[in-house]
């Protein structure tokens, strides 16, 4: 199988996979646009490899394969940079959310203690009012 045919098939498969991931809502649109663009560039280059060689010669690269390798390296570098940025942003957001959850849990625990104290006081006053002798002693005091 020639490299151009393999490249074309790979480009079409990448496009199909991206569309399927979008359909299942497993890939966000902002990422899908990038990958669809890559697939849209790779597929035609596989069908017309002479175009790639022509572009490579115009920008001063020895051949099309070298240009593809360089572009692939730059793409991987940019993807790694973007994922690092997203990871840092999500880490900061997770830290903030965990701090907020800790504050909410603290408030809930504080209110639980207050409710328990109020419930105990209510029960104590209810038991005194049920006992007539105890209610009479409190009235005299």
Phi, psi and omega in degrees: 000134180285155180297324181294323178291317179298319178296318179297314180297318179299316179299317180292320179295319178299315178299317180295319179296318179297315179296322178293318177297322176295317181299321179277359181059039177258355179226128181288154185297325182294330176277325181297324180299319179296311183291325175295321177297317178296315178297322180291335177275320184290317184300309179295327179295329176291323179285329182232075184293338180292332178297318180297317178296321178296317178296318180299315180293324180294327180264004173090021178261144187301313179210172184294326181296321178296320178296318179296316179297317179295316179296322177296319178297315179297319180298314180297319178299316179293321178296317178298318178297315180296317180293325175295319178297314179298318179297317179296318180296316180292326177296317178295318179295320178296319179298314180298316180295322179292326176294318179295321178296320179297319178295318179295318178297323178297316178296319180297317179296319179297316180290327177296318178295316179297318179295321178297319179294317178295321179294319178296318179295319179296319179294321180296315180290327178292321180289328178290321181287339177284332181267110183296326180293321180291321180294323178294320178294321180292325179293323180288333184281000000 
